[in-house]
Amino acid sequence: MEKDNISTDSKNFELDALYEHYHFKADQGQSPLRVDKFLMSRIEKVTRNKIQNAAKAGSIYVNEQVVKSNYKIKAGDEVKVLFTHPPYENILKPEPIDLDVVYEDDTLVVLNKPAGLVVHPGHGNYSGTLLNGLLHHFDQLPTNNNNRPGLVHRIDKDTSGLLVVAKTEASMTHLAKQFFEKTSERKYLALVWGDFDEDQGTVQGAIGRNQKNRLQMTVFEDNSHGKDATTHFKVLERFGYVTLLECQLETGRTHQIRAHMKFTGHTLFNDGRYGGDKILKGTSFTKYKQFVENCFSLLPRQALHAKTLGFIHPETEEKMEFDSPMPKDFEIVLEKWRQYAQHKKLQ
């Protein structure tokens, strides 16, 4: 430990009033890096000012010792960040958030989540989430292993579509087992950059945290990191520079479709985190650039929609299947690409 970079000022905080929010272990290949930069690359939506204030308050620890912001972490270092408010799971509060209920009975509820709605609280989103709304509308939801009431699975904030929520412990266990054993059915619509030689295919590759950009997931072909992941895809429409796919998940890893599509060279249209918010196919001449930027503004998110959800009902053992209509923003942009492709074909 570098003594000159260890803070001895403990007067600015009381340990009992702080709560651990983040805990990271530096990878074995980690080269020396300032702890403030290390944390900024790993915590979503955090500001440099917030990290600097945490360091000044003595609430950044490396290997159980308080460090200053300029401390350089090394491979294997254990990094913790504490803040004055408790982690979100301790402050979950019901909020009157409108829910689009597709189906409901005594054991479960199926919802159609709009794009822009975060599923559960986390850093930067401690309220206004789907889970806050669930707590308002439903009493005594069972809690999963991550302390998130009712949630069996999740979809990203800017992905729209279907989710199933458990209302009883038995339902939670039954549904979770189906997702774990890959017997549930999940199909997504995805608009991606580029054309395909084949009409259908399968992407396989372990998905884990990107070691250079911790806010992304990436594919490890050698399975050295991450968890096995399989995505089946089928071409629905071709527009030349972009393609509409149906993607069926065999596994449910974080950002699975987004990471798998980027891995194949077909990043999701307007997926800012993975670089899809730039023109990746086609020449950037003025009219085409204006057309794409207009599409970006009409669909200000990754073009991904959880369209189909199927599972066995926990009590009746009946096969349940639900279908969600394409959101308006997605449909408008698809129609624009259809018209563009048709015009280009006639030229």
N, C-alpha and C positions, 0 to 999 in steps of 0.2 A: 504493500500500500504506500502511495506517495504522501508522506506526512504533510508536505506543504500544501497539498490540495485537500486535506481533511479539515472539515469545519469543526471547531470546538465550541461554537456559539449555540448554546441550547436555551438561551433565555427567551427567544422569540416564539417558542411554542411549548406546549405541554404534550408529551407523548400520548397521554391518555385521551387527548382530544382529537388525535389524528387517526386516520383509517387507511389501511393499505389498499391502493387502487390498482396498481400495476406491479407485476413481478416478472422480470425477464432474466434469462441466462444468456450471456454472450456466446455466440457460436464459436466452435473450435477454430474456425478460420478467421475470426475477428481480428483485424489489425487495430492498433491503438487509435482510439477515437474519443473526443471529448464526450462526456456523459450527456451534456445537454443536446448535442447533435445526435447521439445515439438514441435518446428518448424521442426526439422529434421525428425520427425516421420510423419509429415503432408505434407511436400513439396517434390515432386518427384525430384530426381536427384540433390538435393542440397547438398553441402559439408559443413562440420563443419566449415571450414575456411571462407566460404562465410557468414555463419550466424554470426560467431565471428566478421568479418569485419563490418557487418551491425550493430551489437551491438556497436562496437567501434565508428562508425560514428553517433550513436544516431538515427538510423532509425528503431528501434524496439520499438513499443508502446504497453503498456498494459493499458487498460481503459484510453486511450488518454494521457498517460504520458510515456516519454522515460524511458526505463529500461536497466539495464546491462544484460549481458548474464546469470548471475547466479540468476536473479530474479526468484522466484518460483511462477508459475501460480497456480490458484485455480479454483474451479468450477465457471463457469459463467464469468470468465475473458474474455474481448475482446482484441484480439491480432492482431496487424497490422504490416506489414513489408513494408518498403519503399525502393526503389532503385533509382539510378540516371537516368536510362533510362526509357522511358514510357512503359506502358503495351503493349503487342504485337499488340493489336487491333489498336493502334495509329501509329504503324510503319510498317503496312502491305505493302509489296512491291512486284510488279510482278517479277517473276523469270522464265527464260526459261526452265521449267521442262517438260520432255516428259510425255504425258498423253496417256493411252491406252483407246481410245474412242470406245465404243461398239455401241452406237447409239447417234445421235444428230439431233435436229430440232430447230425451232425458239424459243421453249419454255423451252426445257430441254436437258440435256446431261447425258448419262449413261456411267460410267467409270468402268474399272476393275483395282482396286488398287493393286499394288504389296505389298507383305510383306516388312516391313522395312520403308515404307513411312508414315510419320505422316500426319494426315488429316489436322490439323490446328495448327498454332503456339501456343506455351505455354512455360512454364519454361524449359529451356534447348534446346528448338527448336524454335528459333525466325525466322528461315528462312529454305528454302529447303523443305517446306511442300507442300502437295497437293493444299492447298489454295493459296500459292504463285504462283503455276503453273496455277491455274484457273484464277487468276488476269492477268496473262500474255497472256493467250489464248482467254479470253472472256472479252468484254467491258461491263461496267455498270451492273454487277451482282446485284440482289436485296440482301439486308442485312436481316438476321434473327434476332431474339430477343437477340442473344448473340453477335451481331455485326460481324457475320461471313458470308461474301458474298457467296451466292449461296447454302450454305449447308442446307440440309433438315434433314440429319441424318449423323452418322459417324460410322466408325469401327476402332478398335484399331490399333496402329502402326504395330504390328506384326501379324495382321490378314489380309489375302488377300481377294480380291473379289469385289463384285459389290456395287456401290454407284450411286444414282441419284442426280443430281445437277440442281437447278432451274435457269433459265435464265431471268425470268420475275417475277414481283411482284405477278401477278395472279397465275402463276405456283407455286411459293413458298407457297402461301396461300392454294392452292388446295392440293398440295402434303403433306404439313405439317398437314393438317386436316386428310388426309388418315392415316398417321402414328399415329396421336393422337387417332383416332377412331378405330385403329387396323384393318383397311380394306386392308392395304398393305400386301404383302406376302414376307416373308424373310425366306429362308431355308439355313442352314449352314451344312457343313461337319465337323465333329469333331472326332478326334481320342482321346479316353480317356482310362485311366487306369482301368483295371478290366473287368470282365464279368457281364452280366445281366441275371437275372432269366426270365425276361419278354422280349418280342420282341418289345414292345412299351410302352410308358407311358407319364406322365405329371408331371413336377416339378412346384410346386406353393410355393411361399414364398416371402415376402417383402424383397427387396434388398436395403441396405443402406451402408454407410461408416463403415468399421470395426473400432470399437472404440479403439482397441488396436494397430492396424496397419492401419493407415489412407490411405496407398497406395493400400489397398485391399478393395473390396466390400464383404459384407457377407449377409447371409440370416437370417432374424429375423422371426422365426416361429410364434411368438405371435403378429406380426405386430406392435410391439412397436416402431419401427423405419423404415425408408426407405419407398419405394413405392411398391405397388403390382406388382408382376412379374410372368409371366407364360411362360414356355418353354415346348413344346411337342417334344418328341424324338422317333425315330424308329431305331432299330438295322439294319444295312446294312450288316456288316460282323463281324464275331467273330474270334479272333486270340488267344484266351486263356487268355493271360495276358493283352491284350488291345482289344478294340472294336471300330469299325467304326460306328458312328451314323449320322443320319440326324436329325438336330435340327431345329424346326420351332418356330420362335418367335411370340408370341401373343402380347408381350409388348417389349419395346426397352430400357431397363435400362443399365446403364454403367456396363460393364463386365458381362452382364446377364448370358450368357452360361457358362462362366468361373466360376462364383460364384455358380450357380445352380449345375453344375457338381461336384464341390468340396463338396458342401453340401450333395450330394447323395453318396459321397465316390468314385467318378469317376473323379478325377481331370484330366484336359486336359494334354495329353502327351507333355512333355517339356515346360509346362507353369511355368516358373521360379518364377513369382510373387506369384503363388498359390501352389508352392511345387511340381509341376509335372515334374521338371527337376531332380528328384531322382527316383530310382527304387522303385515303390510303390507296384508292384505285381511281384511275381516270386522270386526264391532264387538267391541271389547275388553270384553264383559261377562264376569263372573267365570267361568262354566262354560266358555265358549269359550277364554278366556285360559288356564285350567288345562289344557284339552285340548291347546292348541298348545304350551304349555310342557312338557307331558308328552312330546309328540312330539319336541321339541327334545332332551330328556334321553335319549330312546331312540335318537335319531339325532344324536349330538353333532358334526356335521360338515355340510358342504354335501351336498345330496342329488344326487350325481353319480356315475355308475358307467360305466366303459368296458366295455360289454357285448360288442361285436363287433369283431374285428380281422381284416382280410383283406389278403393280399399275394401276389405271385408268388414262389415259392421260388427263391432265387438260383441253385441248381444244376439242379434238375429242371424248372424253368419251370412247375411245376404251380401251379394256383390253390389257395392255402391259406386257409381261413376258420375262425375259432375263435369260440366263444360262451361267455360266462362267466355263471353263474347269479347272480341278484340276491343281494347280501349280506343276511344275516339282519336287520341293523338297518334297512336300507332296506325290506325286505319287511314287517316288523312295522309300520312307520309307514304304509306304503301301505294295509295292511289296516285300520288305524285310520281313515284318511281315507275308505276305502270305506264303513265302517260309519257314520261321521259323516254322509257325504253321503246315504246311504240313510235314515238316521233323520231327517235334515232334510227329505228329500223326502216322507216319510210324515206329517210334521207338518201 
